[in-house]
Amino acid sequence: MDWFQSLFQRRPKTGRAGPLDVRHARQVAALHHQGGFARLWEPGECAALLADRAVVAEGVFIGSANEPCGFVLSRLAADEAEILSIVVAGGKRRSGLGQTLLSAHLAQLAARGTARLFLEVEEGNAPAIALYRRLGFETVGRREGYYPKPDGSRAAALVMRRDLG
């Protein structure tokens, strides 16, 4: 490939994952608003989640920035966890940041003794499903009419699982 063609190739943004705490509540709420969810989280809700000892929260950061451009939150229950939400900022999607974020989160959960991780994803969200499959998740169920859509209809959710232990 010559140098001219290389200018048009998508290059992954380098990102680093790190823990989030209540000081990040406003940024998490703002990112969640970019996620396309029917019910948006407010900063107070995010602060409560980030303060909850059963919630593991990671952010992804670019360069020396202190504000996350993505986050993932999971709730622990015994030796299992469920991803509550994962979002990468709109302009930074499909750049490898989601994989960086989720890979670090999987390692963090495994280090805490989590044996299995579950998540739900809208059946039509092909980019997210592809990421989850790349990272070893498999579909274990389907929930009809789980997600409300802006037009009043409802979309099915795929239930996915990955064993960590």
Sequence and secondary structure as in RCSB ss.txt:
>XXXX:A:sequence
MDWFQSLFQRRPKTGRAGPLDVRHARQVAALHHQGGFARLWEPGECAALLADRAVVAEGVFIGSANEPCGFVLSR
LAADEAEILSIVVAGGKRRSGLGQTLLSAHLAQLAARGTARLFLEVEEGNAPAIALYRRLGFETVGRREGYYPKP
DGSRAAALVMRRDLG
>XXXX:A:secstr
  HHHHTTS     EEEEE  GGGHHHHHHHHHTTT SS   HHHHHHHHH TTEEEEEEEETT SS SEEEEEE
EETTEEEEEEEEE GGGTTSSHHHHHHHHHHHHHHHTT  EEEEEEETT HHHHHHHHHTT EEEEEEEEEEE T
TS EEEEEEEEEE  
